[in-house]
Amino acid sequence: MEELVEEILLRLPPQEPAHLVRAALVCKAWRTMLCDSSRGGFPRRYREFHGTPHLVGYLHNSYPLCQPRFVPAASAAFPPLSMPELVSGKSIRWVWALDCRHGRVLFVVSSDSGIRFIVWDPITRDTKYLTVPAAHRPQSFTAAVLCAIDGCDHLDCHGGPFRVVLVENATANDTDKVGWATIYSSETDAWSAASPSIALGYDIDAAPSLLIGDALYFTITASRETITNVLKDNLDRHELSVISVPGVPRGAVAMKTEDGGLGFVFISRKRKRLYQKSWQATGANGAGRWACHRTIDLETAFLPEYPRKLIGHADGTDTILVRTDVGAFTLDLKSRQSRTERRPKI
């Protein structure tokens, strides 16, 4: 019966999207079922059934090409993802994939005319070019893209409104560094007024942000060795605050913990173990401490003779990206399964 066939197809592993493509080729009835885009259709039921999204690929920033490329993470054959026309003209210096969330990718482009953002939907191919407000000339900055629909389950945000949060800092009074934020809304096609400034002390990392609830988190690096603070942007109140994170080494990646709090993943200096650190409450009024609650021996997951560096974290998943001398790896922190993408010969 058709309803039983659908229940079986719902259980195809999401980390191998090619299985669904093959199932759609079996017969017309199966193809009609799998391609039903209605509210209660198969694609939505499939995402609801499997819950946490699975990583099917990632955008890899690389030199000297200075243009990101899509790398499939699935072991089976995956159709190539056509990148938008990002680099055109001699005035373009470089392009960087800065953030990816809720079905959209945020690129930052540097050209002779200045900095601009590109918001791209890989599924619909919609592309939006954003010009940074002329009054903003920061010393360091980063940005994030996210869905603008209140209460959205993010199973299908394509074509809906979105926001881009730009966080910047500069030197005030020739000595102190301050930071502020401004938000672009696709509904108004305009940037908001800047939030009240806040003292930072150091530059903001140009690294992917972390979204937890109604707040975005950005890391601040004080030296070559440690991350000292996290900049929190409360989106509801449009205000910034600083969270101290002692003992977190530079290169650590912020990610959401199992209980919905702020955590970090980093590799030890000896590059043989991966640690996951989270905030543990010890008393009232927010008192607590940063504690390590997970350790992974990388010698069992990667080739031990190659140096490793964390690239980032796939938002909404338990997957992190690690770079080595032989290519990029993906590692699932729960299953501890890893996959590699070898560098192409040039």
Kinemage of the C-alpha trace (Angstrom):
@kinemage 1
@onewidth
@group {chain A} dominant
@subgroup {mainchain}
@vectorlist {calphas} color= white
{ca met a 1} P 0.000 0.000 0.000
{ca glu a 2} L 1.133 3.530 -0.738
{ca glu a 3} L 1.107 4.648 2.894
{ca leu a 4} L 3.350 1.713 3.872
{ca val a 5} L 5.778 2.488 1.046
{ca glu a 6} L 6.004 6.058 2.305
{ca glu a 7} L 6.728 4.851 5.857
{ca ile a 8} L 9.569 2.708 4.495
{ca leu a 9} L 11.028 5.531 2.390
{ca leu a 10} L 10.898 7.872 5.401
{ca arg a 11} L 13.544 5.654 6.997
{ca leu a 12} L 16.130 6.042 4.255
{ca pro a 13} L 19.279 7.540 5.869
{ca pro a 14} L 19.376 11.330 5.342
{ca gln a 15} L 23.176 11.403 5.222
{ca glu a 16} L 22.954 9.708 1.813
{ca pro a 17} L 20.575 11.882 -0.279
{ca ala a 18} L 21.321 9.842 -3.405
{ca his a 19} L 19.087 7.080 -1.995
{ca leu a 20} L 16.031 9.331 -2.371
{ca val a 21} L 17.004 10.147 -5.950
{ca arg a 22} L 17.227 6.443 -6.809
{ca ala a 23} L 13.875 5.783 -5.112
{ca ala a 24} L 12.252 8.504 -7.229
{ca leu a 25} L 13.414 6.666 -10.361
{ca val a 26} L 11.680 3.399 -9.451
{ca cys a 27} L 8.249 4.397 -10.798
{ca lys a 28} L 5.987 7.394 -11.400
{ca ala a 29} L 3.963 6.753 -8.219
{ca trp a 30} L 7.089 6.862 -6.026
{ca arg a 31} L 8.382 9.967 -7.797
{ca thr a 32} L 5.055 11.755 -7.272
{ca met a 33} L 5.113 10.838 -3.584
{ca leu a 34} L 8.722 11.939 -3.002
{ca cys a 35} L 8.272 15.266 -4.830
{ca asp a 36} L 5.050 16.334 -3.101
{ca ser a 37} L 5.870 19.883 -1.932
{ca ser a 38} L 2.600 20.457 -0.068
{ca arg a 39} L 2.497 21.260 3.649
{ca gly a 40} L 2.075 17.611 4.629
{ca gly a 41} L 4.107 16.204 1.736
{ca phe a 42} L 6.980 13.737 1.909
{ca pro a 43} L 9.909 16.241 1.984
{ca arg a 44} L 8.555 17.972 5.088
{ca arg a 45} L 7.615 14.692 6.776
{ca tyr a 46} L 11.117 13.392 6.023
{ca arg a 47} L 12.775 16.354 7.764
{ca glu a 48} L 10.392 16.118 10.733
{ca phe a 49} L 10.996 12.373 11.085
{ca his a 50} L 14.792 12.650 11.216
{ca gly a 51} L 14.897 15.787 13.381
{ca thr a 52} L 18.484 17.075 13.475
{ca pro a 53} L 19.593 17.949 9.940
{ca his a 54} L 22.453 15.979 8.445
{ca leu a 55} L 25.427 17.530 6.735
{ca val a 56} L 25.380 16.781 2.996
{ca gly a 57} L 28.153 19.243 2.119
{ca tyr a 58} L 29.970 22.399 3.122
{ca leu a 59} L 31.550 25.491 1.587
{ca his a 60} L 35.337 25.470 1.819
{ca asn a 61} L 37.210 28.792 1.800
{ca ser a 62} L 40.581 28.303 0.152
{ca tyr a 63} L 43.639 30.168 -1.051
{ca pro a 64} L 44.884 31.225 -3.583
{ca leu a 65} L 41.586 30.939 -5.471
{ca cys a 66} L 39.899 33.312 -2.983
{ca gln a 67} L 36.507 31.845 -3.861
{ca pro a 68} L 34.630 29.206 -1.826
{ca arg a 69} L 33.853 25.835 -3.338
{ca phe a 70} L 31.192 23.295 -2.396
{ca val a 71} L 32.461 19.967 -1.017
{ca pro a 72} L 29.962 17.057 -0.746
{ca ala a 73} L 30.097 15.252 2.591
{ca ala a 74} L 27.980 12.271 1.483
{ca ser a 75} L 29.913 9.185 0.429
{ca ala a 76} L 27.541 8.449 -2.452
{ca ala a 77} L 27.519 10.485 -5.645
{ca phe a 78} L 26.098 13.958 -5.008
{ca pro a 79} L 25.052 16.345 -7.778
{ca pro a 80} L 27.380 19.358 -8.112
{ca leu a 81} L 26.138 22.553 -6.505
{ca ser a 82} L 26.352 25.460 -8.929
{ca met a 83} L 27.881 28.424 -7.138
{ca pro a 84} L 26.509 31.898 -7.849
{ca glu a 85} L 28.509 34.346 -9.941
{ca leu a 86} L 30.525 35.816 -7.086
{ca val a 87} L 33.758 36.829 -8.729
{ca ser a 88} L 33.372 38.957 -11.833
{ca gly a 89} L 35.506 41.830 -12.968
{ca lys a 90} L 39.060 42.822 -12.145
{ca ser a 91} L 37.947 44.966 -9.194
{ca ile a 92} L 37.151 41.887 -7.042
{ca arg a 93} L 39.919 41.067 -4.562
{ca trp a 94} L 38.492 38.093 -2.681
{ca val a 95} L 35.276 36.299 -1.692
{ca trp a 96} L 34.699 34.556 1.653
{ca ala a 97} L 31.861 32.331 2.888
{ca leu a 98} L 31.154 33.935 6.259
{ca asp a 99} L 28.027 32.212 7.576
{ca cys a 100} L 25.418 29.587 6.660
{ca arg a 101} L 22.075 29.077 8.407
{ca his a 102} L 18.387 28.319 7.741
{ca gly a 103} L 19.010 27.406 4.104
{ca arg a 104} L 21.002 30.536 3.211
{ca val a 105} L 24.680 31.338 2.741
{ca leu a 106} L 26.290 34.686 3.555
{ca phe a 107} L 29.322 35.737 1.507
{ca val a 108} L 31.496 38.802 2.031
{ca val a 109} L 33.119 40.303 -1.073
{ca ser a 110} L 36.019 42.751 -1.116
{ca ser a 111} L 36.495 44.961 -4.165
{ca asp a 112} L 37.999 48.303 -5.091
{ca ser a 113} L 34.682 49.926 -4.205
{ca gly a 114} L 34.588 48.465 -0.677
{ca ile a 115} L 32.929 45.611 1.223
{ca arg a 116} L 29.536 44.125 0.374
{ca phe a 117} L 27.534 41.054 1.377
{ca ile a 118} L 25.802 38.444 -0.779
{ca val a 119} L 22.950 36.331 0.605
{ca trp a 120} L 22.410 33.208 -1.500
{ca asp a 121} L 19.790 30.433 -1.359
{ca pro a 122} L 21.388 27.269 -2.861
{ca ile a 123} L 17.981 25.676 -3.534
{ca thr a 124} L 16.048 28.523 -5.163
{ca arg a 125} L 19.234 30.221 -6.490
{ca asp a 126} L 17.915 33.567 -5.198
{ca thr a 127} L 20.758 36.046 -4.692
{ca lys a 128} L 20.614 39.322 -2.754
{ca tyr a 129} L 23.452 41.878 -2.832
{ca leu a 130} L 23.828 44.095 0.238
{ca thr a 131} L 25.894 47.249 0.549
{ca val a 132} L 27.396 47.966 3.957
{ca pro a 133} L 26.265 51.373 5.260
{ca ala a 134} L 28.732 54.049 4.127
{ca ala a 135} L 29.128 55.414 7.647
{ca his a 136} L 30.628 52.133 8.844
{ca arg a 137} L 34.409 51.841 8.518
{ca pro a 138} L 35.268 49.187 11.116
{ca gln a 139} L 38.674 47.802 12.046
{ca ser a 140} L 37.205 44.300 12.304
{ca phe a 141} L 33.792 42.838 11.655
{ca thr a 142} L 31.770 39.688 11.137
{ca ala a 143} L 28.166 38.938 10.230
{ca ala a 144} L 25.451 36.297 10.452
{ca val a 145} L 22.383 35.382 8.389
{ca leu a 146} L 19.177 33.926 9.858
{ca cys a 147} L 15.475 33.436 9.189
{ca ala a 148} L 13.252 36.380 10.178
{ca ile a 149} L 10.013 34.435 10.739
{ca asp a 150} L 8.987 34.235 14.409
{ca gly a 151} L 8.300 30.675 15.557
{ca cys a 152} L 9.579 29.120 12.323
{ca asp a 153} L 10.658 25.477 12.531
{ca his a 154} L 13.172 26.097 9.704
{ca leu a 155} L 12.151 22.974 7.819
{ca asp a 156} L 11.501 25.085 4.732
{ca cys a 157} L 12.596 28.737 4.962
{ca his a 158} L 13.237 29.162 1.242
{ca gly a 159} L 11.843 32.376 -0.169
{ca gly a 160} L 10.910 33.808 3.226
{ca pro a 161} L 12.222 36.960 4.915
{ca phe a 162} L 15.686 36.954 6.438
{ca arg a 163} L 17.993 39.136 8.510
{ca val a 164} L 21.721 39.846 8.367
{ca val a 165} L 23.362 40.869 11.635
{ca leu a 166} L 26.563 42.892 11.218
{ca val a 167} L 28.850 43.237 14.267
{ca glu a 168} L 31.762 45.670 14.071
{ca asn a 169} L 34.356 47.337 16.235
{ca ala a 170} L 36.691 50.331 15.945
{ca thr a 171} L 38.952 52.438 18.126
{ca ala a 172} L 37.338 55.250 20.076
{ca asn a 173} L 39.357 58.184 21.440
{ca asp a 174} L 42.468 56.654 19.798
{ca thr a 175} L 42.793 54.126 22.632
{ca asp a 176} L 39.692 52.116 23.541
{ca lys a 177} L 37.974 49.655 21.206
{ca val a 178} L 34.204 49.618 21.130
{ca gly a 179} L 31.721 47.430 19.280
{ca trp a 180} L 28.224 47.857 17.921
{ca ala a 181} L 25.729 45.953 15.783
{ca thr a 182} L 23.259 46.731 13.017
{ca ile a 183} L 20.630 44.497 11.401
{ca tyr a 184} L 19.485 44.282 7.785
{ca ser a 185} L 15.880 43.209 7.151
{ca ser a 186} L 14.834 41.812 3.779
{ca glu a 187} L 11.269 42.950 4.530
{ca thr a 188} L 12.233 46.639 4.724
{ca asp a 189} L 15.353 46.327 2.526
{ca ala a 190} L 17.203 48.594 4.952
{ca trp a 191} L 19.737 48.507 7.791
{ca ser a 192} L 18.623 49.392 11.316
{ca ala a 193} L 20.201 52.037 13.489
{ca ala a 194} L 23.338 50.903 15.267
{ca ser a 195} L 22.947 49.407 18.723
{ca pro a 196} L 24.465 51.160 21.755
{ca ser a 197} L 28.240 50.677 21.685
{ca ile a 198} L 30.051 48.481 24.178
{ca ala a 199} L 33.705 48.298 25.241
{ca leu a 200} L 35.439 45.257 23.748
{ca gly a 201} L 39.180 45.663 24.231
{ca tyr a 202} L 40.068 43.411 21.296
{ca asp a 203} L 39.070 42.667 17.709
{ca ile a 204} L 36.084 40.516 16.723
{ca asp a 205} L 36.962 37.218 15.028
{ca ala a 206} L 35.839 36.877 11.414
{ca ala a 207} L 34.428 33.451 12.240
{ca pro a 208} L 30.960 31.883 11.930
{ca ser a 209} L 28.507 32.879 14.650
{ca leu a 210} L 26.461 30.649 16.944
{ca leu a 211} L 22.687 31.063 17.316
{ca ile a 212} L 21.077 29.928 20.578
{ca gly a 213} L 17.500 30.982 21.164
{ca asp a 214} L 17.142 34.695 20.414
{ca ala a 215} L 20.859 35.479 20.750
{ca leu a 216} L 23.917 35.344 18.489
{ca tyr a 217} L 27.409 34.692 19.844
{ca phe a 218} L 30.696 35.920 18.309
{ca thr a 219} L 34.211 35.130 19.588
{ca ile a 220} L 36.826 37.749 20.518
{ca thr a 221} L 40.507 36.763 20.432
{ca ala a 222} L 42.936 38.642 22.684
{ca ser a 223} L 46.204 37.031 21.617
{ca arg a 224} L 47.713 34.318 19.491
{ca glu a 225} L 46.915 31.760 22.154
{ca thr a 226} L 43.512 32.364 23.766
{ca ile a 227} L 39.938 33.489 23.228
{ca thr a 228} L 39.092 35.775 26.123
{ca asn a 229} L 35.482 36.789 25.542
{ca val a 230} L 32.308 36.061 23.629
{ca leu a 231} L 30.194 38.906 22.299
{ca lys a 232} L 26.472 38.220 22.770
{ca asp a 233} L 23.933 40.018 20.594
{ca asn a 234} L 20.419 39.833 22.017
{ca leu a 235} L 18.255 40.141 18.903
{ca asp a 236} L 15.027 40.981 20.724
{ca arg a 237} L 16.469 43.945 22.604
{ca his a 238} L 19.125 44.771 19.986
{ca glu a 239} L 21.876 45.130 22.574
{ca leu a 240} L 25.348 43.699 23.095
{ca ser a 241} L 27.001 42.124 26.131
{ca val a 242} L 30.342 40.417 26.802
{ca ile a 243} L 30.809 36.948 28.341
{ca ser a 244} L 34.181 35.934 29.783
{ca val a 245} L 35.503 32.530 28.627
{ca pro a 246} L 38.805 31.845 30.447
{ca gly a 247} L 40.890 28.871 29.401
{ca val a 248} L 39.592 28.575 25.838
{ca pro a 249} L 42.489 28.374 23.317
{ca arg a 250} L 42.543 30.243 20.032
{ca gly a 251} L 40.983 28.240 17.220
{ca ala a 252} L 38.210 26.879 19.437
{ca val a 253} L 34.776 26.656 17.802
{ca ala a 254} L 31.646 27.776 19.652
{ca met a 255} L 28.717 25.365 19.505
{ca lys a 256} L 25.471 24.623 21.302
{ca thr a 257} L 25.631 22.063 24.122
{ca glu a 258} L 23.164 19.227 24.635
{ca asp a 259} L 21.284 21.227 27.282
{ca gly a 260} L 20.996 24.264 24.997
{ca gly a 261} L 23.836 26.309 26.496
{ca leu a 262} L 27.046 27.847 25.180
{ca gly a 263} L 30.004 25.529 24.662
{ca phe a 264} L 33.326 25.220 22.853
{ca val a 265} L 35.200 22.504 20.989
{ca phe a 266} L 38.981 22.690 20.638
{ca ile a 267} L 42.059 20.563 19.944
{ca ser a 268} L 44.835 20.254 22.512
{ca arg a 269} L 48.254 21.709 21.775
{ca lys a 270} L 49.698 18.242 21.352
{ca arg a 271} L 47.000 17.750 18.678
{ca lys a 272} L 46.038 14.303 19.841
{ca arg a 273} L 42.788 14.984 21.682
{ca leu a 274} L 39.639 16.990 21.067
{ca tyr a 275} L 37.863 18.556 24.048
{ca gln a 276} L 34.332 19.879 24.442
{ca lys a 277} L 33.860 22.523 27.127
{ca ser a 278} L 30.584 23.901 28.473
{ca trp a 279} L 29.304 26.251 31.155
{ca gln a 280} L 28.153 24.516 34.330
{ca ala a 281} L 26.068 26.436 36.860
{ca thr a 282} L 27.317 26.182 40.445
{ca gly a 283} L 25.002 28.580 42.227
{ca ala a 284} L 22.411 31.307 41.980
{ca asn a 285} L 22.655 34.528 39.972
{ca gly a 286} L 24.373 32.839 37.034
{ca ala a 287} L 27.431 31.674 38.997
{ca gly a 288} L 29.273 28.773 37.447
{ca arg a 289} L 32.428 27.540 35.764
{ca trp a 290} L 33.692 26.242 32.423
{ca ala a 291} L 34.187 22.486 32.564
{ca cys a 292} L 35.293 19.827 30.081
{ca his a 293} L 32.619 17.149 29.647
{ca arg a 294} L 33.763 15.271 26.518
{ca thr a 295} L 37.124 14.072 25.199
{ca ile a 296} L 37.790 12.385 21.855
{ca asp a 297} L 41.057 10.677 20.949
{ca leu a 298} L 41.795 11.908 17.421
{ca glu a 299} L 44.297 9.143 16.737
{ca thr a 300} L 41.353 6.778 16.385
{ca ala a 301} L 39.516 9.082 13.980
{ca phe a 302} L 42.272 10.687 11.874
{ca leu a 303} L 45.747 9.992 10.571
{ca pro a 304} L 47.938 10.861 13.582
{ca glu a 305} L 50.939 12.113 11.603
{ca tyr a 306} L 49.171 15.184 10.143
{ca pro a 307} L 48.574 18.486 11.974
{ca arg a 308} L 44.942 19.438 12.531
{ca lys a 309} L 42.964 22.657 12.864
{ca leu a 310} L 39.283 23.226 13.491
{ca ile a 311} L 37.547 24.947 10.578
{ca gly a 312} L 34.050 25.312 11.948
{ca his a 313} L 30.800 23.742 13.059
{ca ala a 314} L 27.742 22.816 10.987
{ca asp a 315} L 24.944 24.842 12.586
{ca gly a 316} L 22.123 22.728 14.008
{ca thr a 317} L 24.155 19.500 13.935
{ca asp a 318} L 26.804 17.704 16.006
{ca thr a 319} L 29.297 17.839 13.137
{ca ile a 320} L 32.551 19.788 13.187
{ca leu a 321} L 35.041 20.356 10.351
{ca val a 322} L 38.753 19.708 10.777
{ca arg a 323} L 41.544 20.616 8.344
{ca thr a 324} L 44.672 18.464 7.903
{ca asp a 325} L 47.557 18.297 5.465
{ca val a 326} L 45.682 15.749 3.356
{ca gly a 327} L 42.324 17.520 3.192
{ca ala a 328} L 39.251 18.402 5.224
{ca phe a 329} L 37.492 15.983 7.583
{ca thr a 330} L 34.001 15.991 9.058
{ca leu a 331} L 33.576 14.486 12.529
{ca asp a 332} L 30.265 13.695 14.237
{ca leu a 333} L 30.823 14.266 17.954
{ca lys a 334} L 28.125 11.786 18.989
{ca ser a 335} L 28.775 8.865 16.654
{ca arg a 336} L 32.490 9.772 16.319
{ca gln a 337} L 32.330 8.871 12.653
{ca ser a 338} L 34.585 10.827 10.314
{ca arg a 339} L 34.806 11.358 6.574
{ca thr a 340} L 37.513 12.920 4.494
{ca glu a 341} L 37.754 14.954 1.317
{ca arg a 342} L 41.142 14.680 -0.350
{ca arg a 343} L 42.696 17.750 -1.855
{ca pro a 344} L 42.439 17.871 -5.634
{ca lys a 345} L 45.702 17.818 -7.552
{ca ile a 346} L 46.636 21.215 -9.012
